Amino acid sequence: MILRWKKDNEYFIVRMYRDLIGDWVVSQSWGHSYNHKPPSYRKTVVSSYDEARTLVRAIRKQKKAKGFRLMDRKEVQLGFAF
């Protein structure tokens, strides 16, 4: 799952996925669209799908409270079974 938020020139992206070892990962990256600095990044490994979803829900609530707008989702799920 990939979620993208935007507020003025700021962006925030969250990815939730299962890695090749089978762990659930929630990665977050953020920065400014017109800034030449590299984005900031955080990766959190959690023990279950439910824990990952709970973390993503908390992030959604935080971004909404800070005035970020959730962008349309245009990703394609390929459905690989690792």
Secondary structure as the mmCIF struct_conf table of DSSP 4:
data_model
#
loop_
_struct_conf.conf_type_id
_struct_conf.id
_struct_conf.beg_label_comp_id
_struct_conf.beg_label_asym_id
_struct_conf.beg_label_seq_id
_struct_conf.end_label_comp_id
_struct_conf.end_label_asym_id
_struct_conf.end_label_seq_id
STRN STRN1 ILE A 2 LYS A 7
TURN_TY1_P TURN_TY1_P1 ASP A 8 ASN A 9
STRN STRN2 GLU A 10 ARG A 18
TURN_TY1_P TURN_TY1_P2 LEU A 20 ILE A 21
BEND BEND1 GLY A 22 GLY A 22
STRN STRN3 TRP A 24 HIS A 32
TURN_TY1_P TURN_TY1_P3 SER A 33 TYR A 34
BEND BEND2 LYS A 37 LYS A 37
HELX_LH_PP_P HELX_LH_PP_P1 PRO A 38 PRO A 39
STRN STRN4 SER A 40 VAL A 46
BEND BEND3 SER A 47 SER A 48
HELX_RH_AL_P HELX_RH_AL_P1 TYR A 49 ALA A 65
TURN_TY1_P TURN_TY1_P4 LYS A 66 GLY A 67
STRN STRN5 ARG A 69 LEU A 70
HELX_LH_PP_P HELX_LH_PP_P2 MET A 71 ARG A 73
#
